[in-house]
Amino acid sequence: MGNSVKKGKVVIANENQVKSLRLYKAAVGDQDVRKPQIRSYKIDEKELRTYGTKKERSPLDTNIQQFICSNEVVIFSKTTCENCAKVKDHFDELNIPYFAVELDLINNGQSLEKELMETMETALPSVFVKEKLIGDYSDIVQLTKEGLFQKLLEGKEDKPKEDRYDYDLIVIGGGSGGLAASKEAANYGKKVLVLDYVTPSPSGTTWGLGGTCVNVGCIPKKLMHQAALLRQALKDSSKYGWKIEDNVEHNWDVMTDSIQNYIGSLNWNYRLGLVQNKVKYENGYGEFVEPHKIKSTNRKGKVKFFTAEKFLIATGERPRYLGIPGDKEYCITSDDLFSLPYCPGKTLVVGASYVALECAGFLAGLGLDVTVMVRSILLRGFDQQMAEKIGEHMEEHGVKFIKHFVPTKIEQIEAGTPGKLKVTSQSTDGTEITEEYNTVLLAIGRDACTRTIGLDIPGVKINEKTGKIPVNDEEQTNVPHVYAIGDVLEGKLELTPVAIQAGRLLARRLYGNSTLKCDYINVPTTVFTPLEYGACGLSEENAILKYGEENIEVYHSYFWPLEWTVPSRDNNKCYAKVICNIKDNERVVGFHVLAPNAGEITQGFAAAIKCGVTKEQLDCTIGIHPVCAEIFTTLSVTKRSGGDIMQAGC
């Protein structure tokens, strides 16, 4: 038994109560205890700048300090540890936000655990509050039983700030653009908060930090495209001497598990990046309640309020639905496809966007029965000659197209994974058809996530029809302290690298005395259809509108990749063209290529176009032989001439 003396009176208390009080008093600074050791971890600006450069630093002096200094409550844990799970569940029940460092999921976790055990003399889970070690599972349980842990949090509020606002910058949206801007601003010593919350799709899909590109866009799309290309490579391999078994099969579960595991590592790296850059992160849905005040609501409904001098809207877009019976109940979108827990089977893809054609392409490439339903034209906004060639190539490789029809009703006729759906569709002339599919994938466009975040409170204007936000050439809205980047911008390209570039440059202008603005002209892009399409600059249609048909010259040619000659496939299906402004020394204003690895080709030529490359300079460039990109150094036939553009060989 132990005792505690207060105002001259002896109070008998059990040993656990005494331990709890001593822990509490030690944490708030009233007294010291030897075990568990109470240590404060502060890193000055100079140390942060040299983070990771000094070999003599131990993990305790680097990673652990970063974690502890950047989070109010930190739990060093293992996913396999029963006590760790208990303390996290306990905090969840108390609605206490925490950051868990899962030591069995990070590269240096074993050494970090050793440091904690030897230096701090504490077992897992090791819990830190306000940069001080409180203890392990038993310590936390005892403190909470006495109500002291909650008091510890309440009593350890930061000193009153002289600043007018909680943060210099609050970023709403944890996609690539918002994260890039937040870290860049923090590098200038600014206090930054990132709010990110993924509203589950109608099918219930959600994901981690990183936005659309990382979780349900560019990354999983390119990896599934690669899976489809490997099937074609297996077919080609026999002509190169490889003996492949005839019963080669694809396993959907293995593919999706592998892709999702990789995405999970990216989610972790994004979170770690915020910690290392001292950016505060809240997994909460942000919405304005005052011009400089925002409300954050987490998945359990807990609400917090934050104020900031400036705000950045980077909320991105989500897939659009048809608004017909059964669409949200039975259809999926690209939000759901990449983590779908079963093979989709016979699939109807509704839409003609790049998302629609990319998804249809790799599903067909995996051997599935795929149909694309198109209301009007393919790839609206892209060069239409290239779009038509993509459609032709997909049809030749098994993708079916139903043109000038739209679904009017989706009905479930058989439950299951995937089950069976009946789709009723109608053409522009009123003709009605029905067909059965296992899966219906909607890819008809995306809507900006701007209508439910309270933008009317500060007075930010949006396009009422599209939800897009008009900004000036510095990404500033009509409200001076509110900025926007990424897919929510009106009239700007919806591409991840564009959002990243815009976010970084914005932060440098706001806090680094820079004047450099994001250049939205001549941005290269690639559509990862089975035959990839790379483009930079103007489409042929837009070049004619801008310069007049008589003032442009289009040089073009078909070609046959050497790799495809041995298996004798797709002869003269690849295509290249450059669009030149005659009155400007035939400067290249449009670049288009259909070829394997089109993105790799386009990236290099985009730099040349940025520098104002002319047709003569392309002609004077010696090509690399034999590669696909070589074709752009030998283009000699113009569309106007009507000359033959078929290639007979090298």
C-alpha positions in Angstrom: 0.0 0.0 0.0 1.1 3.6 -0.5 -0.2 6.9 0.8 -0.5 10.4 -0.3 -0.4 13.5 1.9 -2.7 16.4 1.2 -3.2 19.4 3.5 -1.8 17.5 6.5 -4.3 14.6 6.1 -3.2 11.1 5.4 -5.2 9.6 2.5 -4.9 5.9 2.0 -4.7 4.9 -1.7 -3.9 1.8 -3.5 -0.6 1.4 -5.5 -2.2 1.9 -8.9 -3.9 5.2 -7.8 -0.6 6.5 -6.6 1.1 5.5 -9.9 -1.7 7.2 -11.9 -1.4 10.5 -9.9 2.4 10.4 -10.2 2.2 9.9 -14.0 -0.3 12.7 -14.3 1.7 15.1 -12.2 4.9 14.2 -14.0 3.2 14.8 -17.4 1.9 18.3 -16.4 5.3 19.1 -14.8 4.4 19.0 -11.1 6.9 16.3 -10.2 9.3 13.9 -11.8 9.2 10.1 -12.0 12.0 7.9 -13.1 10.0 5.3 -14.9 8.5 5.7 -17.4 10.9 8.5 -18.3 9.3 11.8 -19.3 11.2 13.4 -22.1 10.4 16.4 -24.3 11.4 16.3 -27.9 12.0 19.6 -29.6 13.8 20.1 -32.9 15.0 23.6 -33.9 14.9 24.9 -37.4 18.5 24.2 -38.0 18.1 20.6 -37.1 15.1 20.2 -39.3 17.1 21.6 -42.3 19.8 19.0 -41.8 17.3 16.1 -41.1 18.7 12.9 -42.4 22.2 14.3 -43.3 24.1 13.4 -40.2 25.2 9.8 -40.0 25.6 9.8 -36.3 21.9 10.5 -35.7 20.0 7.5 -34.3 16.4 6.8 -35.4 15.4 8.2 -32.0 16.9 11.6 -33.0 15.3 11.6 -36.4 12.1 9.6 -37.1 10.8 9.5 -33.5 11.3 13.2 -33.0 9.6 14.0 -36.2 6.6 11.9 -35.3 6.3 13.2 -31.7 6.7 16.9 -32.6 4.2 16.9 -35.4 1.3 15.2 -33.5 -0.5 15.8 -30.3 -1.0 12.1 -29.4 1.4 9.5 -30.9 1.2 5.8 -30.4 4.2 3.6 -31.3 2.5 0.4 -32.1 2.5 -2.9 -34.0 -0.5 -4.2 -36.0 0.1 -7.7 -34.4 0.2 -6.3 -30.8 -3.0 -7.1 -28.8 -2.3 -4.3 -26.2 -1.6 -1.8 -29.1 -5.0 -2.6 -30.6 -6.7 -2.2 -27.2 -5.2 1.2 -26.5 -6.2 2.4 -30.0 -9.7 1.1 -29.5 -9.8 2.8 -26.2 -8.8 6.1 -27.7 -11.4 5.6 -30.5 -14.1 5.1 -27.8 -13.0 8.3 -26.1 -12.9 10.2 -29.4 -9.2 11.0 -28.8 -7.4 11.6 -32.2 -4.0 10.0 -32.4 -1.3 9.1 -34.9 -0.2 5.5 -34.9 3.3 4.6 -36.0 3.0 0.9 -36.9 6.6 -0.3 -36.4 6.0 -3.6 -38.3 4.9 -1.7 -41.4 7.9 0.6 -41.9 11.4 -0.1 -43.0 13.2 1.0 -39.9 10.5 -0.2 -37.4 12.7 -2.8 -35.7 15.4 -0.4 -34.9 12.9 2.2 -33.7 11.3 -0.4 -31.4 14.8 -1.2 -30.0 15.5 2.5 -29.3 12.1 2.8 -27.5 12.7 -0.3 -25.4 16.3 0.5 -24.4 16.3 4.3 -24.2 12.8 5.0 -23.0 12.4 1.8 -21.0 8.8 1.3 -22.1 6.9 -1.6 -23.8 4.7 -1.3 -26.8 2.4 0.6 -27.2 4.5 3.7 -26.3 2.1 6.6 -26.0 3.3 10.3 -26.2 1.2 13.3 -25.4 2.3 16.8 -26.2 5.9 15.6 -26.9 6.1 13.7 -23.5 6.1 10.0 -22.9 3.2 8.9 -20.8 3.8 5.2 -20.8 2.5 1.9 -22.1 -0.9 0.1 -22.2 -1.2 -0.3 -18.4 -0.3 3.3 -17.7 -2.9 4.6 -20.2 -5.6 2.3 -18.8 -4.9 3.4 -15.2 -4.8 7.1 -16.2 -8.1 6.8 -18.0 -9.8 4.9 -15.2 -9.0 7.8 -12.9 -10.1 10.4 -15.5 -6.6 11.8 -15.5 -5.8 11.2 -19.2 -8.6 13.4 -20.3 -7.6 16.0 -17.9 -4.0 15.7 -19.1 -5.2 16.6 -22.7 -7.3 19.4 -21.4 -4.6 20.7 -19.1 -1.9 20.6 -21.7 -3.3 23.1 -24.2 -0.7 25.1 -26.0 0.1 28.6 -24.7 -2.3 31.3 -25.9 -1.2 32.5 -29.3 -0.6 36.1 -30.2 -1.5 35.2 -33.8 -4.8 36.2 -35.1 -5.4 32.8 -36.7 -4.6 29.2 -35.9 -2.9 28.6 -39.2 -1.3 30.6 -42.0 -2.8 28.3 -44.5 -5.5 25.6 -44.5 -5.6 23.3 -47.5 -9.0 21.6 -48.1 -8.2 18.4 -50.0 -5.4 15.8 -49.6 -4.8 15.1 -53.3 -1.4 15.5 -55.0 -1.9 19.3 -55.6 -3.0 20.1 -52.1 -0.2 18.0 -50.5 2.4 19.7 -52.8 1.2 23.2 -51.8 1.0 22.4 -48.1 4.6 21.0 -47.9 6.0 23.9 -50.0 4.3 26.4 -47.7 5.6 24.6 -44.6 9.1 24.8 -46.1 8.9 28.6 -45.7 8.1 28.2 -42.0 4.4 28.6 -42.3 1.9 26.8 -40.1 -0.2 24.6 -42.4 -3.2 22.3 -41.9 -4.4 19.8 -44.4 -8.0 18.6 -44.2 -8.9 15.5 -46.2 -12.0 13.3 -46.1 -13.2 10.7 -48.7 -16.9 10.5 -48.8 -17.7 6.8 -49.6 -18.9 6.1 -53.1 -22.5 4.8 -53.5 -21.0 1.3 -53.5 -19.2 2.1 -50.2 -15.6 2.4 -51.6 -13.3 4.7 -49.7 -9.5 5.2 -49.7 -6.5 6.9 -48.0 -4.5 10.1 -48.3 -3.3 11.1 -51.8 -6.4 11.9 -53.8 -7.9 10.5 -57.0 -4.6 10.0 -58.9 -2.9 7.8 -56.3 -6.0 5.9 -55.1 -8.5 5.6 -58.0 -6.9 7.2 -61.0 -3.5 7.4 -62.7 -1.6 4.9 -60.5 -4.0 1.9 -60.5 -5.1 2.6 -64.0 -1.5 2.5 -65.4 -0.8 -0.7 -63.4 -4.0 -2.5 -64.8 -3.0 -1.3 -68.2 0.3 -2.9 -67.7 -1.4 -6.2 -66.7 -3.2 -6.1 -70.0 0.0 -5.4 -72.0 1.6 -8.4 -70.4 -1.2 -10.6 -71.8 -0.3 -9.3 -75.3 3.4 -9.9 -74.6 2.7 -13.5 -73.7 1.0 -13.9 -77.0 3.9 -12.3 -78.8 6.5 -14.3 -76.9 6.0 -17.6 -78.8 7.3 -15.9 -82.0 10.4 -14.9 -80.1 11.1 -18.5 -79.0 9.4 -18.7 -75.7 7.2 -21.7 -74.9 4.2 -20.6 -72.9 1.6 -23.1 -71.6 -1.8 -22.8 -73.3 -3.8 -22.6 -70.1 -2.3 -19.3 -68.8 -5.0 -17.6 -66.8 -5.3 -14.2 -65.1 -6.2 -13.9 -61.4 -8.1 -10.7 -60.7 -7.7 -11.0 -56.9 -3.9 -11.3 -57.1 -3.7 -8.2 -59.4 -6.0 -6.0 -57.2 -4.3 -7.1 -54.0 -0.9 -6.3 -55.4 -2.0 -2.9 -56.7 -3.8 -2.0 -53.4 -0.8 -3.0 -51.4 1.3 -0.6 -53.4 -1.3 2.1 -53.1 -1.3 1.6 -49.3 2.5 2.2 -49.2 1.9 5.5 -51.1 -0.8 6.5 -48.6 1.7 5.9 -45.8 4.5 7.9 -47.6 2.2 10.8 -48.1 1.3 10.8 -44.4 5.0 10.5 -43.5 5.8 13.4 -45.8 3.4 15.7 -44.0 4.9 14.7 -40.6 8.4 15.3 -41.9 7.4 18.7 -43.2 5.6 19.6 -40.0 2.2 19.9 -41.7 -0.8 19.2 -39.5 -3.2 16.7 -40.9 -6.9 16.1 -40.0 -8.9 13.3 -41.5 -12.0 15.5 -41.5 -14.6 17.0 -44.0 -13.9 20.7 -44.2 -16.5 23.3 -44.7 -16.6 27.1 -44.1 -18.6 28.5 -41.2 -17.1 32.0 -41.3 -14.9 33.7 -43.9 -11.7 32.7 -42.0 -13.1 29.8 -40.0 -13.6 26.2 -41.1 -15.4 23.2 -39.5 -13.8 19.7 -39.7 -16.1 16.7 -39.2 -14.5 13.3 -38.8 -16.0 9.9 -39.7 -17.4 9.6 -36.2 -19.1 12.9 -36.3 -16.7 14.7 -34.0 -16.4 18.4 -35.0 -13.4 20.7 -34.7 -13.0 24.3 -35.8 -9.9 26.0 -37.2 -9.1 29.5 -38.4 -6.6 30.6 -41.0 -5.3 33.6 -42.8 -5.5 31.9 -46.2 -7.3 28.9 -47.7 -6.6 26.7 -50.6 -9.4 24.7 -52.2 -8.1 21.4 -53.7 -11.0 19.1 -53.4 -10.9 17.6 -56.9 -13.8 15.8 -58.5 -15.9 12.7 -58.2 -17.6 10.6 -60.9 -21.0 11.6 -62.2 -24.0 9.3 -62.3 -26.7 9.1 -64.9 -29.7 10.0 -62.8 -31.7 7.0 -63.9 -33.4 4.1 -62.0 -30.8 1.7 -60.6 -27.6 3.7 -61.4 -26.3 4.3 -57.9 -27.7 1.0 -56.6 -26.2 -1.3 -59.2 -23.5 0.5 -61.2 -19.9 1.1 -60.3 -17.4 3.9 -61.3 -13.7 4.2 -61.5 -13.9 5.0 -57.7 -14.8 1.3 -57.2 -13.2 -0.6 -60.1 -9.5 -0.7 -58.9 -10.3 -2.3 -55.6 -13.3 -4.4 -56.8 -13.2 -7.6 -54.7 -14.2 -9.8 -57.7 -13.6 -10.0 -61.4 -16.3 -7.8 -63.1 -17.1 -10.3 -65.9 -19.1 -9.2 -68.9 -18.9 -5.4 -68.6 -20.7 -2.5 -70.1 -18.7 0.8 -70.0 -20.9 3.8 -70.3 -19.2 6.9 -71.7 -16.6 8.0 -74.2 -14.2 9.8 -71.9 -10.5 8.9 -71.6 -11.5 7.1 -68.3 -14.1 5.1 -70.2 -11.8 4.0 -73.0 -8.8 3.3 -70.7 -10.9 1.1 -68.4 -12.6 -0.7 -71.3 -9.2 -1.2 -72.9 -7.5 -2.9 -70.0 -10.6 -5.0 -69.1 -10.7 -6.3 -72.6 -6.9 -6.8 -72.5 -7.4 -9.0 -69.5 -9.7 -11.2 -71.6 -13.1 -9.9 -70.5 -16.2 -9.3 -72.7 -16.4 -5.5 -72.9 -18.9 -3.2 -74.6 -18.6 0.6 -74.7 -21.8 2.6 -75.0 -21.2 6.0 -76.6 -23.7 8.9 -76.7 -21.9 11.0 -79.3 -18.1 11.2 -80.0 -15.0 9.6 -78.5 -12.6 11.6 -76.4 -14.3 15.0 -76.6 -11.7 17.7 -76.3 -9.0 15.6 -77.9 -7.9 15.5 -81.6 -10.8 13.7 -83.3 -8.7 12.0 -85.9 -6.6 10.4 -83.1 -9.8 9.5 -81.2 -11.3 7.7 -84.2 -8.1 5.7 -84.7 -8.2 4.6 -81.0 -11.8 3.5 -81.4 -10.9 1.5 -84.6 -8.0 -0.2 -82.9 -10.1 -1.2 -79.9 -12.8 -2.6 -82.1 -10.2 -4.7 -84.0 -9.0 -6.1 -80.7 -12.4 -7.2 -79.4 -14.1 -4.2 -77.8 -17.6 -3.7 -79.0 -19.2 -0.3 -79.4 -22.8 0.7 -79.2 -23.0 4.2 -80.6 -25.7 6.9 -80.1 -27.3 5.1 -77.2 -27.7 6.0 -73.5 -29.0 3.8 -70.7 -32.4 4.6 -69.3 -32.8 1.9 -66.6 -30.6 -0.6 -64.8 -32.2 -3.6 -63.1 -30.7 -6.4 -61.1 -31.9 -9.8 -62.3 -29.4 -11.9 -60.3 -27.5 -11.0 -57.1 -23.9 -12.0 -56.6 -20.3 -11.1 -57.2 -20.6 -9.9 -59.9 -24.3 -11.0 -60.4 -26.3 -10.0 -63.4 -27.9 -6.7 -64.6 -30.4 -5.9 -67.3 -29.7 -2.6 -69.0 -32.4 -0.8 -71.0 -31.0 1.8 -73.4 -32.4 4.3 -75.9 -31.0 5.8 -79.0 -31.2 9.4 -80.2 -34.0 8.3 -82.6 -36.0 6.6 -79.9 -35.0 3.0 -80.5 -34.9 0.9 -77.3 -32.6 -2.1 -76.7 -32.0 -4.3 -73.7 -28.9 -6.4 -72.9 -27.6 -8.3 -69.8 -24.2 -7.7 -68.2 -22.4 -8.7 -65.1 -21.1 -5.2 -64.4 -22.0 -1.7 -65.5 -19.2 0.9 -65.2 -20.2 4.5 -65.5 -17.5 6.9 -66.9 -19.6 9.8 -68.2 -17.7 12.6 -66.6 -16.8 14.1 -63.2 -18.3 16.8 -61.0 -16.2 19.3 -58.9 -16.5 18.8 -55.2 -17.3 22.4 -54.4 -21.1 22.7 -53.7 -21.1 21.3 -50.1 -18.0 23.0 -48.5 -19.6 26.3 -47.7 -18.0 28.5 -50.3 -20.9 30.9 -50.1 -19.8 31.8 -46.6 -16.7 33.7 -47.7 -18.4 34.5 -50.9 -16.4 32.4 -53.4 -18.1 32.3 -56.8 -18.5 29.1 -58.6 -19.9 28.2 -62.0 -23.4 27.2 -61.0 -23.7 24.7 -63.9 -20.4 22.9 -63.4 -19.4 23.7 -59.9 -16.0 24.9 -61.2 -14.2 27.8 -59.6 -13.0 30.7 -61.7 -9.6 32.0 -60.7 -7.1 34.6 -62.0 -3.7 33.8 -63.4 -2.4 33.3 -59.8 -5.1 30.8 -58.8 -6.8 33.4 -56.7 -10.6 33.3 -56.5 -12.8 36.4 -56.3 -12.2 36.3 -52.5 -8.6 37.5 -51.9 -7.7 35.1 -49.1 -9.1 32.0 -50.9 -7.2 30.2 -53.7 -8.0 27.1 -55.7 -5.9 24.5 -57.7 -6.4 21.3 -59.6 -9.5 19.8 -61.1 -11.9 22.3 -59.5 -10.6 25.1 -61.7 -12.7 26.4 -64.5 -11.1 26.2 -67.9 -7.9 24.5 -66.8 -6.5 21.0 -67.6 -7.5 18.3 -65.2 -4.1 16.6 -64.8 -2.3 15.6 -61.6 1.1 17.1 -62.6 -0.6 20.4 -63.4 -2.2 20.5 -59.9 1.2 19.7 -58.3 3.0 22.4 -60.3 0.3 25.0 -59.6 0.3 24.2 -55.9 4.1 24.5 -55.5 4.3 27.7 -57.5 1.3 29.2 -55.6 3.0 28.5 -52.2 6.3 30.1 -53.5 4.4 33.2 -54.6 2.5 33.5 -51.3 5.5 32.9 -49.0 8.7 32.8 -51.0 8.7 36.1 -52.9 8.4 34.3 -56.2 6.6 35.7 -59.2 6.5 32.5 -61.3 3.0 31.4 -62.4 1.8 28.1 -63.6 1.8 27.7 -67.4 -1.3 25.9 -68.6 -0.2 26.0 -72.2 1.4 23.1 -74.1 0.9 20.6 -71.3 1.7 17.1 -72.4 -0.7 14.2 -71.6 -1.2 10.5 -72.4 -4.4 8.4 -72.8 -3.5 4.8 -71.7 -5.8 3.0 -74.2 -4.5 -0.3 -75.6 -2.7 1.7 -78.3 -1.5 4.6 -76.2 -2.1 8.2 -77.3 0.3 11.0 -76.5 -0.5 14.7 -77.2 0.9 18.1 -76.6 -0.4 21.4 -77.9 -3.3 22.0 -80.2 -5.6 19.4 -81.7 -5.9 19.7 -85.5 -9.5 21.2 -85.1 -8.3 23.8 -82.6 -5.3 24.7 -84.7 -7.6 25.4 -87.7 -9.9 27.5 -85.5 -6.9 29.5 -84.2 -4.8 30.0 -87.3 -7.0 29.1 -90.2 -6.7 25.9 -92.3 -4.6 27.7 -95.0 -2.1 28.7 -92.3 -1.3 25.3 -90.9 0.7 22.4 -92.3 0.1 18.9 -91.0 2.9 16.4 -91.4 2.0 12.8 -90.7 2.8 9.1 -91.2 1.9 5.6 -90.1 4.6 3.4 -88.8 5.2 -0.1 -87.5 7.2 -0.7 -84.2 10.0 -3.1 -84.8 8.9 -5.2 -81.8 5.6 -5.9 -83.5 7.1 -7.1 -86.8 8.2 -10.5 -85.6 4.7 -11.5 -84.2 3.2 -9.8 -87.3 0.6 -7.7 -85.6 -0.9 -4.2 -86.1 1.1 -3.3 -89.2 0.8 0.5 -89.9 -1.6 1.1 -87.0 0.7 3.4 -85.1 0.4 7.0 -86.3 2.3 10.3 -85.8 1.5 13.9 -86.8 2.8 17.3 -86.1 0.8 20.5 -86.7 2.8 23.5 -87.8 2.1 27.2 -88.0 3.2 28.2 -91.5 3.4 31.9 -90.7 5.7 31.3 -87.7 8.5 29.5 -89.5 6.5 26.2 -89.2 6.7 26.3 -85.5 5.1 23.1 -84.0 1.8 23.9 -82.3 0.5 20.4 -82.0 2.1 17.0 -81.4 0.2 13.7 -81.6 1.3 10.1 -81.5 -0.4 6.7 -81.3 2.3 4.1 -80.2 3.5 1.9 -77.5 5.0 4.0 -74.7 3.4 7.1 -76.1 3.9 9.0 -72.9 7.6 8.4 -72.9 7.8 9.8 -76.4 5.6 12.8 -75.7 7.4 13.9 -72.6 10.6 14.6 -74.4 9.0 16.4 -77.4 7.0 18.5 -74.9 10.2 20.1 -73.7 11.1 20.9 -77.3 7.7 22.4 -78.0 8.0 24.5 -74.8 11.2 25.9 -76.4 9.5 26.7 -79.7 10.7 23.9 -81.9 10.1 24.2 -85.6 9.7 21.6 -88.3 13.1 22.4 -89.7 14.7 21.7 -86.3 12.9 18.3 -86.1 14.2 17.5 -89.6 17.8 18.4 -88.5 17.6 16.1 -85.5 19.2 12.7 -86.0 16.8 10.0 -84.9 17.6 7.0 -82.7 17.2 3.8 -84.7 15.2 1.7 -84.4 12.7 3.4 -82.0 9.1 4.7 -82.4 10.1 8.3 -81.7 12.4 8.3 -84.7 9.4 8.9 -86.9 9.2 12.6 -85.9 12.7 13.3 -87.4 11.7 11.9 -90.8 8.1 13.2 -91.4 7.9 14.5 -95.0 4.3 13.9 -96.2 1.7 16.6 -95.6 -2.0 16.0 -95.4 -2.5 18.7 -98.0 -0.4 16.8 -100.5 -2.4 13.6 -100.1 0.8 11.5 -100.4 1.2 7.9 -99.3 2.0 7.6 -95.5 2.2 3.8 -95.2 5.6 2.4 -94.2 7.0 -0.7 -95.9 10.0 -1.3 -93.5 12.9 0.3 -91.7 
